Amino acid sequence: MLLKKQGLYLRGIKRNKLAITPFQLIVLGYMLFAILGTALISLPFSLQPGVDFSLVDALFTATSAISVTGLAVVDTNDTFNTTGKFILAFLMQFGGIGIMALGTLLFVVRGNQIRLRERMMISADQNQLSLQGMVYLILFIFKAAVIFELLAALILTLHFMSNYQAPFLSALSSGLFHSISGFTNCGFELFGNSLQGFQHDHVVISVIGLLLLAGAIGFPVLLEVSANINSWRRQRKLKFSLYTKITTVTFLALLLAGFIFVLQSEQYGTLAGMPWYQKITVSIFQSLTTKSGGFSLVDISAYNHSTLLFFCLLMFIGASPSSCGGGIRTTTFAVLVLALLAFLRGKSSVKVFRRELFQEDIIKAFMVFFIAVTLMAFAVIILSSIENFTTMEILFEVCSAFGTTGLSMGITANLSTAGKIVLIILMFIGRIGFIPLLFLFRGRKPEDRYHYVKEHIIVG
């Protein structure tokens, strides 16, 4: 439906060669904010005294914040002062909830009507198929962000004050910064070693973990859960969409797979010597953070290669659509698996939860997967030719950038300028997604008016 309306919109403006499509405006908006963020965090009023911050590092940091990736080339606490950290937190918040969220809020506050063009931009930004309920979704995203972040900030502030004797202002700033970083799944932190110093602190782990879960599972899922809770209170029948069912099942299945794999693979490695309950906590958290979180309880470089490769797979898949995460998205992975199973069973259609998937969505999933694999392969090849790091380190960094995860084996700061630019491009693409990117270059030619005779070719 969205594609048809987008086509009608394009045909309606085909006479104006300078017209910009909603998809192009979304990409342009993120680019402009990345440039603005680069300028702001590179100025002296954002930096600690005596800090030398290059333009490339500023662009990398701003893009990492806008794309809610969290890969860092500098130590956040030692590089930025209070103003710089505030700007960084704003960039994370802006990147997490989406460019159109702020615009929609301004329209609503001013009492302006949300027209078709704005609804199409919201739909493109949030990766939605329908134009209905877009304003309601954006307002719900704001409410969810405010509730989750303020509640988490309050808990973390009180916890830092009571258990770590931190001054009030220091505890408050740290609590707010990490609540925003957690809910947006960015992963920027002020401790210098992620959350490795909090392996035994179940309050910090639980709060950050719940924020990561809320930010990665998808805003439409949270909206449906909220609506069904209200229906349950009114003793009405619960009803979930196919999207929510597939998203939730896939997300939880990947989370469980990651937990089991880490627990088994690292029981004599990074988990050795830990009590059984801490092993479970670390395994669950590390599986969750690979969706797009970027926080780590253990030094990533200490994991064995099998675990790192499995992390690469989880980061490549990423989080759910219309969330704070990147990657090919959980629904894309689910459609690929379902289509493969249907083919192996000799089925001509893909059926799940008493519904049948559109052929267009299946083709779109395979297209996203193919482009993502091709893009990452080129990135690995390019970085391997210009950087003096192992293939495992480069692959992990590429998957982390594309999945907007932020986990790192510690090589990000040592990359060359060209290597950082490659990761900047990957982070940007991982945030906006492939569909807006493809529409950015898609022509405005009308559909074919005739077809040739079809003929089979040998495949495989």
N, C-alpha and C positions, 0 to 999 in steps of 0.2 A: 504493500500500500504506500509506504514512504517513497519507494523508488518510482512508483507511478506519479505521485504528486510532485516529486522532484523533477520528473521528466516534463510534466505539464508546466511547472514553474520555469524550466529552462526554455521550453518552446515559447512561453509567453514573453521572454525577454531576449529572444534570439536576435531581434533587430538592434539591440543595444550591445555593441561589441565590448563596451567597457563595463558591462554589468558583472558583478561578482556574485558567485553562488554562495549559499550558506556554508557549504563545506570549505570553500576557499576562505571565507571570513573567519571560520573557526581556526584554521591553520595559521592565517595571518595574525589573528589575535594572540595565539600562544607565542608566535615568533616575536611580536612587538613587546609582549610582557617579559619574555626572556631577555630581550635587549634592554628594556627598562630596568629589570632586576640587575642585570650586569652592571649598568651604570651606577645604580644606587649602592650596591654592596662594594664597589671598587673605590668609592669616594672616601676621603679621610674620616668623615664623621661616622662611618660604619665600621672602621677598623681600630684595632688596638694600637696604641702608640708604637711606632717603629716597625710596623708590619709592612713587608714588601709583597704586594699582591698583584700578579701579572694579569693582563687583560684576558688571556686564555683561561687562566684559573678562575677568574671572575665569571666568565661565560659558562664554564663547566659547572661551577657551583650554582649559578642562577638556573641553568637548564636542569640540573639535578633536583633543585627544589621545585621548579615549575612542573616537571615530569614526575614529581614525588618518587624519585629513585633513591636518593640518599647516598650515592657514591660521592666520596669526598677526596679532594686533592690536598686539603689543608685541615688542620685541627680546628673545628668550629669554635670551641671555647677560647683558644689562644689567638685566633685570628680576628674574631668579631667582638665588638663591644656590645653594650645593651641595645643601641640603635640598630646595629648590623644584625643582631639576633632577632630583633622585632621584624625587620624587613624580611629576613629569611623565613620566619614563622608565617608572615603574610603570604609570601610566595608559595609556601607549602600548602597553606589553607586554600589559596586561590587555585593552585594546580589540582588539589584533591577534589574539591567540589565541582570544578569545571568553570570554564570562562563565562558561560552563559548564565551561571547561577547568580553571579554578582549583577550582571546586566538585568536579569529578570527581577531581582530584588529591588533594584533602582526603579524599574518600571512600575512595580507594584506599589512602592512607597510613594511615588509621584502620582499615582492614580492613572497612569497611561494604560491604554488597551494593548494587550499582547496580540499582535497581528500574525498572519500566516507566516510571514518571513521569519519573525522571531521564534515562532513555534518550530519551524523547520530547523533553525539554528540550534535550539535547545535539543531537539531530537537528534541532530547530528552530533552534538557535543556529548550527549549522554548515551549515544549508540542505541537509540530506541527505534522501533519499527512503526509506531503509531504516533500521530500528532495529538491524540486525545490525552488529556490529563497531564500535559507537560508542565504547566504552571504549578499544579498541585504537587507534582513530583519534586520540582525545584524547592518549593516551600517546605516540603517534608525533609529534603536533604539538609536544609538550613536548620530545621528544628532538631534533627538527629545529630548534626554536628555540634550544635550548642549544648544539647543535653549530655552527650557522651563526653565531650571535651571538658566542659565545666565540672561535671561530676568527677571525672578522672583527675583533673587538675586539683580539685579540692582534696581528694584522697591522697594524692601524691605529695601535695604541700604539707598536709598534716603529718604524713608518714616521714618525710624528710626532716621535719622539725623535731618530731618526738624520738625518732630512732637514730638520726644522724646529727642531731643538734645543729642543724643548719639555721642561719638567721631567717627571719620571716620573708624578707624581700628575695633572698637567694632561693629559698625553698619555693616561693610562689612563682618566680620566673622559670625555675627549672621544671616545676610541675606543669605550668602552662605550655612551655616549649615542647616537652615530651608528650603531653596529651595531644597536641596538634600533630606532632610528628608521628604518633602512634595511630591516631584515627585516619590520617591521610596516607598511612602506610609508607611514609617517606623514609624513616630510619635515621635521620640526622639526630645526633646526640651530643651532649655536653660533657661526657665523662672521659672521653679520650680512648676508651676501649669497649665501646658499645655498652652492653649490659653484663659484661663478663664479671664485674665486681658484685653482681646481684644474684649469683647462682643460688644462694641460700635464702634470698629475700622473696618469699612467695607473694607478698603484697604487690611489689613492683612487677613481678612476672605476670601475675594474674591480671592486673590493671592493663598493662601494655598488651597482653595477649587478647583480652576482650576487645580492646580498641582495634587491634589488627584484624580480628575476626569481623567486627562490625564494618570496618572500612573496606574489606576485601570481598565479602560475600555478595555485595551488590545492593544498591539503594532500592531498586524495585522489589527485591526480596524482603528487605526490612519493611517496606511500605505494605506489602501483602501480609506479612506477619502481624504488623500493627492492626491492619484492618480486620484480620481474622480473630485477633484477640478481642476486639470490640464486638465482633459477631458472636463469639463464644460467651461473652458476658451477657449478651442479649438472648442467649440460648438459640442461636441460629446455626445453620449448618456451615461447617468450615469448607472453604473452596479456594484451592490454589491453582494458579495457571500452570501450563506446561513448562513455561520458562522457569518458574520458581522451582518446580519439581526437579527438572533436569539440573539446574544450577546447584541446588542444595545437595542432591545426591552425589553429583560429580565432585563438588567441593569437599564434602565430608569423606568421600571415598579416597580422594587424593591425600587429604589430611591424615587419614588412617594409614594409608600405604606409606607415607613418609615417616610416620611415627614408628611403625613396625620395622621399616628398613633401617632407620637410624639406631633403634634399640638393638637390633640384631647385628648390624655391621660394626657398631662402635662399642659393643659391650666389653671388648678387650682393648679398646683404643681410648678415645676421649672420655668415655663413660666409666672407664676402669677406676675402681676405688670409690666411686660414688655410692651412697645408699640407694636402695631400690626405688624409693619414692622420688629421689632427685634425678635418677636416670629417666624415669617416666616423665617428669616435668621438663627436663632438658630436651628429650626426644619430641614431645608434643610441641613445645615452643619452637624448636628448630624446623619442624615440619610446617608449622603455621607461618613462620616468618619467610619461608621460601616462596609463599604465594605472592608476596610483594612487600613484606615488612621491612627487611633490612637490618633488624636488630639481631644480635647474636649473644648467646650465653657462653659460647666456647670459641676460641680462636679458630677461624675457618680453615686456615692453612694446616691445622693439626688433624683434620679429618683425613681418612684414607681416600684413595682415588675412587673407589666404588661409590662411596657416600657422596663425594663431590660430583660425580657424573649423574647420580640420581638427583642431586640438588639442581644440576643444570636442566634436567628434564622438567622438574617441578617449576623452576623459574621460567622456562620456555613456555610452559602452559599458562602460568600466571594466575591472575585472579578472575573474578566474574565480570561480565560486561556491566557497564554503568556503575563502576566501583572506582576506588582509588588505585587500583592495580593495573598492570600492563600484561604483556605476553599475548599469546594468541587467544586467550580467554578460555575458561572452563567449558563453556557451551560449544565452542569450536572443537575442542578435544572430544567432547561427548558425541557430537554429530559425526566426527570422523570414525570413532569406535563403533557407533551404532550402524553407520553405513557399511563398514567393513564386515560386521557380523551379519548384516542382512545379505550382503553379497555372498558370503561363505555358505549361508543357508539357502541360497538360490532364490532369494526374494527380490522382487522388482521395485519394492518400496520400503521405506524405513518407518516402522511403527513403534511407538513407545507411549506408555501410559494411556492406551486407547485413543491415541492420536496418530496422524500420519504427517510426516514432515514434508514441506514443500521441496521440490527438486532444486529450486533456486537457492534455498538455504544450504542444501548439501553441496552444491557446486561452489557457493561462496565460501564454505568452510574449507574445502580442498584448495581453493584459490589462496585463501589467507595462509594456510599451512605451507603451501609451495613457496609463496613469496617470502614468508618468514624464514624458512630453511635456507633459501637461496641468499637472502640478505645476510643471515648470520654466517653462512659459509664464506661469502665474500669478505665479511668483516674479520673472520678468523684468519683467512689467507693474507689479507692486507696487514693486519697487526703482526702476524708471524714473520712477515718479510721486513718489517721496520723496527720491531721491538726484540729485545734480548731476554725473552721470558719463555718458559716452557709452554707447550701447546695446551696443557691442562690449565695453567694459570690464565692464558688468553681466552680459552673457551669459557671458563667460569666467568670472567669479567664481561665477556660479550653477552652471555645469557643473563647476567645480572643487570646489565644496562638495558637490553631489549625488554626484559620482564619488569623493568622499573623496580627491581628488588632492592639493590643497594648493598647486598652482601659482597665482600671482597676478600681476596687472598692476600691483600696488602700491596698490590702492584700499581694501583691507580695513580698515586702521587708521583710515581717514578716513570710514568709513560711520557713519551715525547709529545711535542705539540701536535703532530699529525695523529698520534694515537689517541690523544684526548679528543680531537675533533671527530674521529670515528665514533667514539663512545657518545659524544654529544648528539650526533645524528641518530644513533640507536636509541638513546633515551627519549629524544623528541618523537621519533616514530612510535616507540613503545607507548607513549602517553596518548597521542592523538588517535592511534589505531590505524589499521590498513584501509578501512572503508572510506573514511574522510580523505585519506591520502590518495586513494585511487580516483575518487571523484574530483580531486584537485586537478588531475591531468586528463580526466575524461572529456572527450569532445562533446559538442552539442548537436551532433548530426542526428537527423530523425532515424527511426527504426527502418530496417530493410523493407523495401516494398516488394521484393521478389526473392525467391530462393532457388538454388540449383538442386539437381537431383542428388540425393544423399547416397553415400557409398561407404562401406566399412573398410577400415584399414587394420593391419595386424598390430596388436599392442601386446607388449610383454614378451 
